Amino acid sequence: MGPTQKADTRAHTLGRMLRLLEEAAGRGASLVVFPELAFTTFFPRWLLEGEALDHYFERGMPNPAVAALFDRARALRVGFYVGYAEQTPDGRRYNCAILVDRDGEILGRYRKVHLPGSVEPRPGARYQQLEKRYFEYGDLGFPAFRAGSAWGHAIMGMMICNDRRWPESWRVLGLQGVELVCIGYNSAAYDPNGGTTEDAALRTFHSTLVTQANAYMNATWAISVAKAGEEDGSGLIGGSCIVDPNGRIVAQAETLADEVIVADIDLDLCRQGKDKMFNFAAHRRPEQYRVITERAGVIEPAVLDAD
């Protein structure tokens, strides 16, 4: 998806998403992946409070503001992944994603675990990264879900943005036999924590690198989808791609605008890695991996035998 400006109405953004859904269905897709916080601009770049913050959160899913997406997807027999800001009935707030099957039923829910940024704004920064201020850490872990026959009974998992940079995210899903990982992101085209050592090209390279490497090391397909372009003067990288279990890109976006990329996903391609190179039951040796302890947030290696 291209950028969503702060001034854009929900109806305008939803209309774009419906057009993308229609195009994907017309090209034979049975699963559509939308990005992180797909219904809104990336609001954690601003210091907000009260109603200015509250209106970005969804109190239920589906709800009247997004029901058209569910209805149209069900009519087209297309399922989807979509990210949004979730507020639970008891007032807790998460950066969330759901996986919706072709009948319009929610197959799974995921809440972002690896929140970047800070709680307090950085003095003097034009744009902030305040996910830690607005969201709680995800409390659902990294669950895998068994899809129905329409999706080949695939074992599916989800991540959101920064999660894809952490190998633990992938390995937890890999240990559950995951065959297809859906990822949505809104990644800045600059260093969101300050400094000049990262630019759009480097950050796009890193985004693609972690998707290819971890798809290969866990023998899974991965669909990684950006919200991209200039949002109110703040750049977001693109690089949406579909990666096979050998780490090869089979489809990749070419623009920073609304764009549909499509690939045929053959789950049998997972077998080469899962049964051979990355057969965890046969080759993984967790008893030999260094034991670590966490004390006051500092990870310390275990003491090694002097002999």
C-alpha positions in Angstrom: 0.0 0.0 0.0 1.0 3.5 -0.6 1.0 6.2 2.1 -2.0 7.1 4.2 -2.0 10.8 5.3 -3.1 12.0 8.7 -6.0 13.9 7.0 -7.3 10.9 5.0 -10.7 9.7 6.0 -11.3 6.1 7.0 -13.7 5.8 4.0 -11.0 6.9 1.7 -8.4 4.4 3.0 -11.0 1.6 3.1 -11.9 2.4 -0.5 -8.2 1.9 -1.5 -8.1 -1.4 0.3 -11.2 -2.6 -1.4 -9.8 -1.8 -4.8 -6.6 -3.7 -4.0 -8.7 -6.6 -2.8 -10.7 -6.6 -6.0 -7.6 -6.5 -8.2 -6.0 -9.3 -6.2 -9.1 -11.5 -6.5 -9.3 -10.7 -10.2 -5.7 -12.0 -10.6 -6.6 -15.3 -8.9 -5.5 -14.6 -5.3 -7.2 -16.5 -2.4 -5.2 -14.7 0.3 -4.5 -11.0 0.5 -1.9 -9.5 2.9 -2.4 -5.9 4.0 0.3 -4.0 6.0 0.7 -3.1 9.7 -1.8 -0.4 10.9 -3.5 -0.6 7.5 -6.6 1.5 8.2 -4.7 4.6 9.4 -1.5 6.6 9.1 1.4 5.4 11.2 0.3 7.5 14.2 3.2 6.5 16.6 5.4 9.1 14.9 3.5 11.8 16.8 3.0 12.7 20.5 -0.8 12.3 20.9 -3.3 12.0 23.8 -7.0 12.0 24.4 -9.3 11.8 21.4 -6.5 12.6 19.0 -5.0 9.2 20.0 -8.2 7.3 20.8 -9.7 7.5 17.4 -6.9 5.4 15.9 -7.9 2.3 17.9 -10.4 -0.4 16.9 -12.7 -1.5 19.7 -13.7 -4.7 17.9 -13.0 -6.5 14.7 -14.9 -6.5 12.5 -16.7 -3.2 13.3 -19.0 -1.0 11.2 -16.1 1.1 10.0 -14.3 -1.9 8.4 -17.3 -4.2 7.8 -17.2 -3.6 4.0 -13.7 -5.2 3.8 -15.0 -8.4 5.5 -18.2 -8.4 3.4 -16.4 -7.9 0.1 -13.7 -10.5 0.9 -16.3 -13.0 1.8 -18.2 -12.4 -1.4 -15.0 -12.8 -3.4 -14.0 -15.9 -1.4 -10.7 -14.3 -0.5 -9.2 -14.3 2.9 -6.8 -11.7 4.3 -4.3 -10.6 6.9 -4.6 -7.1 8.2 -2.9 -5.1 10.9 -4.6 -2.5 13.1 -4.5 -0.7 16.5 -6.5 -2.8 18.9 -8.2 -1.7 22.1 -9.6 -4.6 24.1 -12.9 -4.4 26.2 -10.8 -3.9 29.3 -8.9 -1.0 27.8 -5.6 -2.7 26.9 -4.0 -1.6 23.7 -1.9 -3.6 21.2 -0.4 -3.4 17.7 -2.5 -6.3 16.4 -3.0 -8.4 13.2 -5.7 -10.9 12.3 -5.9 -13.7 9.8 -9.4 -13.9 8.2 -10.4 -17.0 6.2 -12.4 -17.1 3.0 -15.6 -17.4 4.9 -14.9 -14.1 6.7 -14.2 -15.8 10.0 -11.1 -14.8 12.1 -8.7 -17.8 12.0 -6.1 -16.2 14.2 -5.0 -13.1 16.1 -1.4 -11.9 16.8 -0.2 -9.0 18.9 3.2 -7.4 18.2 5.9 -8.6 20.6 9.0 -6.6 19.6 7.9 -3.0 20.0 10.6 -0.5 18.8 11.1 3.1 19.9 10.5 4.6 23.3 7.9 5.6 25.9 9.1 9.2 26.1 9.6 11.4 23.1 13.1 12.2 22.0 13.8 15.9 22.5 14.1 17.9 19.3 13.1 15.1 17.0 10.8 16.0 14.1 9.2 12.5 14.1 9.0 10.1 17.0 8.8 6.3 17.3 6.4 5.9 20.3 5.1 2.4 20.0 6.2 1.6 23.5 4.1 4.6 24.7 0.9 3.6 22.9 1.0 -0.2 22.9 1.5 -3.0 25.4 3.8 -5.9 24.5 2.0 -8.7 22.8 0.7 -11.3 25.2 -0.2 -14.1 22.7 3.3 -15.3 21.8 3.8 -16.5 18.3 0.9 -19.0 17.6 0.6 -21.0 14.5 -2.8 -21.7 12.9 -3.9 -24.6 10.7 -5.8 -23.3 7.7 -8.6 -25.1 6.0 -8.7 -27.0 2.7 -9.0 -23.8 0.7 -5.4 -22.9 1.7 -4.1 -26.5 1.5 -4.3 -27.0 5.3 -1.2 -24.7 5.6 0.3 -24.1 9.0 0.3 -20.3 9.1 1.9 -17.7 11.4 2.0 -13.9 11.7 4.4 -11.2 12.6 4.3 -7.4 12.6 7.1 -5.1 11.4 10.0 -5.2 13.9 9.2 -8.9 14.7 10.7 -9.9 11.4 14.1 -8.7 12.4 14.3 -11.1 15.4 15.3 -14.7 14.6 13.4 -15.9 17.7 10.1 -14.8 16.1 10.8 -17.1 13.1 12.2 -20.0 15.0 9.2 -20.2 17.4 7.0 -20.5 14.4 9.4 -22.8 12.7 9.3 -25.2 15.6 5.5 -25.4 15.1 6.1 -26.4 11.5 5.0 -23.1 9.9 4.7 -23.1 6.1 3.5 -19.6 5.5 4.3 -16.4 7.5 2.3 -13.2 6.9 4.0 -9.9 7.8 2.8 -6.3 7.6 5.1 -3.4 8.3 5.5 0.4 8.4 9.2 0.9 8.4 10.8 4.4 8.3 13.0 5.3 5.4 15.4 6.9 7.9 16.8 5.9 11.3 13.7 6.3 13.5 15.9 6.4 16.6 18.0 9.3 15.4 21.3 9.5 13.5 22.3 9.4 9.9 23.7 5.9 9.5 20.6 4.4 7.9 18.8 5.5 4.8 15.9 4.1 2.8 18.2 1.9 0.6 19.9 0.2 3.6 16.6 -0.2 5.5 14.9 -1.7 2.5 17.9 -4.1 2.1 17.6 -5.2 5.7 13.9 -5.7 5.4 14.4 -8.0 2.4 17.4 -9.7 3.9 15.7 -10.9 7.1 12.7 -12.2 5.2 14.8 -14.2 2.7 17.2 -15.5 5.3 14.6 -16.5 7.9 12.3 -18.0 5.3 15.2 -20.2 4.2 16.3 -21.2 7.7 12.8 -22.2 8.7 11.8 -23.7 5.3 8.7 -21.5 5.0 7.0 -19.2 2.6 6.8 -15.5 3.7 4.7 -12.7 2.5 6.1 -9.4 3.7 4.0 -6.3 2.9 4.8 -2.6 3.4 2.8 0.6 3.8 5.2 2.8 1.8 5.9 6.3 0.6 5.7 9.8 2.1 3.2 10.1 5.0 2.9 13.8 5.9 6.6 14.3 5.0 7.8 11.1 6.8 9.2 8.5 4.5 8.3 4.8 4.7 10.3 2.1 2.8 8.6 -0.2 0.3 10.0 -3.6 -0.6 6.9 -5.8 -0.3 7.9 -9.3 -1.4 6.8 -12.9 -1.5 9.7 -15.3 -0.6 9.8 -19.0 -1.1 11.2 -21.6 1.4 14.6 -21.5 -0.4 14.8 -17.8 0.4 14.2 -16.8 -3.2 12.0 -13.7 -4.0 9.3 -14.8 -6.4 7.4 -11.5 -6.5 8.4 -8.0 -5.4 6.7 -4.5 -5.5 8.2 -2.0 -7.8 6.7 1.2 -6.4 5.9 3.1 -3.2 2.2 3.3 -4.2 -0.8 1.0 -4.0 0.3 -2.1 -5.9 -0.7 -5.8 -6.1 1.9 -8.5 -6.4 0.8 -12.1 -6.8 2.5 -15.5 -6.6 1.4 -19.2 -6.6 2.4 -20.8 -3.3 3.3 -24.4 -3.5 3.5 -25.7 0.1 5.4 -28.8 -1.1 8.4 -26.6 -1.5 8.7 -26.5 2.3 9.5 -30.2 2.4 13.1 -29.9 1.1 14.1 -27.8 4.0 11.9 -29.3 6.7 12.8 -32.9 5.9 16.5 -32.4 5.1 18.7 -29.4 5.9 16.4 -27.9 8.6 14.9 -31.1 10.0 14.8 -29.8 13.5 14.1 -33.2 15.1 17.0 -34.8 13.4 19.7 -32.1 13.5 18.8 -29.4 16.1 20.8 -29.7 19.3 19.2 -27.3 21.9 21.1 -29.0 24.8 24.3 -27.7 23.3 23.2 -24.1 22.9 24.7 -21.7 25.3 22.6 -21.2 28.4 21.8 -17.6 29.1 20.3 -15.9 32.1 18.5 -12.6 32.2 19.3 -10.3 35.2 18.0 -6.8 35.4 17.5 -6.8 31.6 21.2 -7.8 30.9 21.8 -11.1 29.2 24.9 -12.8 30.6 26.6 -15.9 29.1 26.8 -18.9 31.4 30.2 -19.6 32.9 32.2 -21.9 30.7 34.2 -24.9 31.9 37.9 -23.8 32.1 38.9 -27.3 30.8 
